[in-house]
C-alpha cells in the first residue's frame, strides 16, 4: 500500500507542476528527483569503499546492510 501511495504522490506532484509553474519545472521534478537519489547513492558507495555497479566487496556491502 505504501508504494501505491508513493506513486500517487509523485504523479500528483507532476500533475500540479504541469498545471502551475509549467513544463520546465515538471521536467526538473521528473529527472531531478531520481538524479538526487543517484548522486547520493554514488557518494555513499564511494564513502564506504563499495563499487556502485557490482556492490563489491560483497562482505563489506553485506556488513553495512546488516545482512549475514
C-alpha positions as CSV (number, residue, x, y, z in Angstrom):
1,X,0.0,0.0,0.0
2,X,2.9,2.3,0.7
3,X,4.2,2.0,-2.8
4,X,0.8,2.9,-4.3
5,X,0.7,6.0,-2.1
6,X,4.2,6.9,-3.1
7,X,3.5,6.6,-6.8
8,X,0.3,8.6,-6.3
9,X,2.2,11.4,-4.6
10,X,4.7,11.6,-7.4
11,X,2.0,11.6,-10.1
12,X,0.0,14.2,-8.2
13,X,3.1,16.4,-7.9
14,X,3.8,16.0,-11.6
15,X,0.3,17.0,-12.5
16,X,0.3,20.0,-10.2
17,X,3.6,21.2,-11.6
18,X,2.5,20.8,-15.2
19,X,-0.7,22.9,-14.5
20,X,1.0,25.5,-12.4
21,X,4.6,26.5,-13.0
22,X,4.8,24.8,-16.3
23,X,6.8,22.3,-18.4
24,X,10.4,23.2,-17.4
25,X,9.6,22.7,-13.7
26,X,7.8,19.5,-14.5
27,X,10.9,18.1,-16.2
28,X,13.1,19.3,-13.4
29,X,10.8,17.3,-11.0
30,X,10.8,14.2,-13.2
31,X,14.5,14.0,-13.8
32,X,15.8,15.9,-10.8
33,X,14.4,13.7,-8.1
34,X,16.0,10.5,-9.4
35,X,19.1,12.4,-10.1
36,X,19.4,13.5,-6.5
37,X,19.0,9.9,-5.4
38,X,21.7,8.7,-7.9
39,X,24.2,11.3,-6.6
40,X,23.5,10.3,-3.0
41,X,23.9,6.6,-3.9
42,X,27.2,7.2,-5.7
43,X,28.5,9.3,-2.8
44,X,27.5,6.7,-0.2
45,X,29.2,3.9,-2.1
46,X,32.4,5.9,-2.5
47,X,32.4,6.8,1.2
48,X,32.1,3.2,2.2
49,X,34.5,1.8,-0.4
50,X,31.9,-0.1,-2.4
51,X,31.7,-0.3,-6.2
52,X,28.3,1.2,-7.2
53,X,27.7,-1.2,-10.1
54,X,28.8,-4.5,-8.7
55,X,28.5,-3.9,-4.9
56,X,31.9,-5.4,-4.3
57,X,33.4,-6.2,-1.9
58,X,30.3,-8.2,-1.1
59,X,31.3,-8.8,2.6
60,X,31.6,-5.1,3.2
61,X,28.3,-4.4,1.5
62,X,26.5,-7.1,3.5
63,X,28.0,-5.8,6.7
64,X,26.8,-2.3,6.0
65,X,23.3,-3.6,5.2
66,X,23.2,-5.7,8.3
67,X,23.0,-9.0,6.4
68,X,24.8,-12.2,7.3
